[in-house]
Amino acid sequence: MFKTEPQYVTTRERMVAADGSTTIDVTVDRGNEGVKTYKCRLDAGNRFIDVIASTSEGAL
């Protein structure tokens, strides 16, 4: 999605909400741009919803 090689992406443990949806915190090492933090969200059926920047510094 952000043209980042997999070796520069780190995922954290997934968090499952009471409604069955899942959030996964992800850090991406963008080299000169620094390390950015995002949240990947999936619905209860494990279908992709979106990716959001965790902080304004994470926005591209």
Residue frames as a rotation matrix with the C-alpha (Angstrom) as fourth column:
MET 1
0.566 0.825 0.000 0.00
0.825 -0.566 0.000 0.00
0.000 0.000 -1.000 0.00
PHE 2
0.883 -0.288 -0.370 2.81
-0.164 -0.929 0.331 2.42
-0.439 -0.231 -0.868 0.84
LYS 3
0.762 -0.602 -0.239 5.46
-0.148 0.198 -0.969 0.79
0.631 0.773 0.062 -1.40
THR 4
0.210 -0.660 0.722 7.37
-0.977 -0.111 0.183 -0.49
-0.041 -0.743 -0.668 1.62
GLU 5
-0.250 -0.398 -0.883 9.38
-0.432 0.862 -0.266 -3.70
0.866 0.315 -0.387 1.57
PRO 6
0.661 0.634 -0.402 8.17
0.013 0.525 0.851 -6.33
0.751 -0.567 0.338 4.08
GLN 7
0.007 -0.736 -0.677 11.45
0.844 0.367 -0.391 -6.33
0.537 -0.568 0.624 6.01
TYR 8
-0.855 -0.311 0.416 10.71
0.114 -0.894 -0.434 -2.72
0.507 -0.324 0.799 7.07
VAL 9
0.012 0.946 0.324 7.29
-0.612 -0.249 0.750 -3.54
0.791 -0.208 0.576 8.53
THR 10
-0.947 -0.241 -0.211 6.76
0.030 0.588 -0.808 -4.77
0.318 -0.772 -0.550 12.10
THR 11
0.026 0.998 0.052 3.38
-0.257 -0.044 0.965 -5.95
0.966 -0.038 0.256 13.35
ARG 12
-0.732 -0.134 0.668 2.32
-0.675 0.015 -0.737 -6.17
0.089 -0.991 -0.101 16.97
GLU 13
-0.887 0.452 0.096 -0.08
0.396 0.851 -0.344 -8.62
-0.238 -0.267 -0.934 18.58
ARG 14
-0.593 0.746 0.303 -3.61
0.055 -0.339 0.939 -8.33
0.803 0.573 0.160 17.24
MET 15
-0.917 0.393 0.070 -6.34
-0.162 -0.206 -0.965 -7.04
-0.365 -0.896 0.252 19.51
VAL 16
-0.658 0.753 -0.013 -9.80
0.422 0.383 0.822 -8.56
0.624 0.536 -0.570 19.10
ALA 17
-0.766 0.462 0.447 -12.73
-0.615 -0.730 -0.300 -6.44
0.188 -0.505 0.843 20.28
ALA 18
-0.585 0.625 0.517 -15.94
-0.200 0.507 -0.839 -7.75
-0.786 -0.594 -0.172 21.84
ASP 19
0.439 0.806 -0.397 -17.72
-0.583 -0.081 -0.808 -7.37
-0.683 0.587 0.435 18.47
GLY 20
0.608 -0.261 0.750 -15.12
0.467 0.881 -0.073 -9.62
-0.642 0.395 0.657 16.80
SER 21
0.931 -0.322 0.169 -13.33
-0.037 -0.547 -0.836 -6.85
0.362 0.772 -0.522 14.89
THR 22
0.500 -0.840 -0.210 -9.53
0.836 0.404 0.372 -6.81
-0.227 -0.361 0.904 14.96
THR 23
0.933 -0.358 0.032 -6.95
-0.339 -0.907 -0.249 -4.03
0.118 0.222 -0.968 15.24
ILE 24
0.556 -0.831 -0.023 -3.25
0.828 0.550 0.111 -4.59
-0.079 -0.081 0.994 14.56
ASP 25
0.780 -0.408 -0.474 -0.65
-0.263 -0.902 0.342 -1.95
-0.567 -0.142 -0.811 15.38
VAL 26
0.636 -0.563 0.528 2.03
0.772 0.453 -0.445 -1.70
0.011 0.691 0.723 12.69
THR 27
0.458 -0.569 -0.682 5.29
-0.161 -0.808 0.566 0.23
-0.874 -0.149 -0.462 12.53
VAL 28
0.806 -0.209 0.554 6.93
0.592 0.239 -0.770 1.03
0.028 0.948 0.316 9.21
ASP 29
0.056 -0.863 -0.502 10.55
0.393 -0.444 0.806 2.15
-0.918 -0.242 0.314 8.91
ARG 30
0.874 0.376 0.307 10.38
0.436 -0.330 -0.837 4.75
-0.214 0.866 -0.453 6.12
GLY 31
0.096 -0.943 0.319 14.14
0.948 -0.011 -0.318 5.42
0.303 0.333 0.893 6.10
ASN 32
-0.813 -0.491 0.312 14.78
0.428 -0.868 -0.251 9.18
0.394 -0.071 0.916 5.94
GLU 33
-0.171 0.854 0.491 11.11
-0.291 -0.520 0.803 9.80
0.941 -0.005 0.338 6.83
GLY 34
-0.616 -0.137 0.775 11.48
-0.785 0.026 -0.619 7.96
0.065 -0.990 -0.124 10.15
VAL 35
-0.926 0.332 -0.181 9.39
0.352 0.931 -0.092 5.22
0.138 -0.149 -0.979 11.74
LYS 36
-0.541 0.825 0.167 5.64
-0.739 -0.560 0.375 5.65
0.402 0.079 0.912 11.28
THR 37
-0.927 0.292 0.234 2.90
0.057 0.730 -0.682 3.93
-0.370 -0.619 -0.693 13.29
TYR 38
-0.544 0.774 -0.324 -0.42
-0.683 -0.185 0.706 2.77
0.487 0.606 0.629 11.87
LYS 39
-0.467 0.513 0.720 -3.47
-0.390 0.612 -0.688 0.76
-0.794 -0.602 -0.086 12.89
CYS 40
-0.838 0.277 -0.470 -4.83
-0.340 0.409 0.847 -1.87
0.427 0.869 -0.248 10.51
ARG 41
-0.439 0.765 0.472 -8.49
-0.670 0.072 -0.739 -2.60
-0.599 -0.640 0.481 11.08
LEU 42
-0.890 0.224 -0.398 -10.42
-0.123 0.722 0.681 -5.73
0.440 0.655 -0.615 10.09
ASP 43
-0.046 0.946 0.322 -14.09
-0.906 -0.175 0.386 -6.51
0.421 -0.274 0.865 10.57
ALA 44
0.141 0.182 0.973 -15.48
-0.789 0.615 -0.001 -9.51
-0.598 -0.768 0.230 12.47
GLY 45
0.946 0.215 0.244 -15.19
-0.019 0.784 -0.620 -11.61
-0.325 0.582 0.746 9.28
ASN 46
0.151 -0.988 0.037 -11.46
0.424 0.098 0.900 -10.75
-0.893 -0.120 0.434 9.09
ARG 47
0.394 0.028 0.919 -12.03
0.898 -0.226 -0.378 -8.53
0.197 0.974 -0.114 6.04
PHE 48
-0.657 -0.749 -0.084 -9.83
0.754 -0.653 -0.071 -5.46
-0.001 -0.110 0.994 5.62
ILE 49
0.559 0.770 -0.308 -11.51
0.764 -0.623 -0.170 -2.16
-0.323 -0.140 -0.936 6.63
ASP 50
0.845 -0.314 0.433 -8.70
-0.006 -0.815 -0.580 0.39
0.535 0.488 -0.690 6.47
VAL 51
-0.032 -0.880 -0.475 -5.33
0.969 0.089 -0.229 1.60
0.244 -0.467 0.850 7.71
ILE 52
0.862 0.301 0.409 -5.15
0.202 -0.942 0.268 4.75
0.466 -0.149 -0.872 9.78
ALA 53
-0.217 -0.940 0.265 -2.16
0.069 -0.285 -0.956 6.72
0.974 -0.189 0.127 11.06
SER 54
0.163 0.237 -0.958 -1.84
0.914 0.329 0.237 6.35
0.371 -0.914 -0.163 14.82
THR 55
0.050 -0.176 -0.983 -0.45
0.555 -0.814 0.174 9.89
-0.831 -0.554 0.057 15.14
SER 56
0.885 0.264 -0.384 -0.32
-0.113 -0.679 -0.726 12.89
-0.453 0.685 -0.571 12.85
GLU 57
-0.007 -0.966 -0.259 3.37
-0.821 -0.143 0.554 12.06
-0.572 0.217 -0.791 12.31
GLY 58
-0.413 -0.114 0.903 2.28
0.143 0.972 0.188 8.70
-0.899 0.206 -0.386 10.86
ALA 59
0.665 0.745 -0.047 0.33
0.103 -0.155 -0.983 10.32
-0.740 0.649 -0.180 8.03
LEU 60
-0.296 -0.735 0.610 1.82
0.773 0.192 0.605 10.13
-0.562 0.651 0.511 4.58
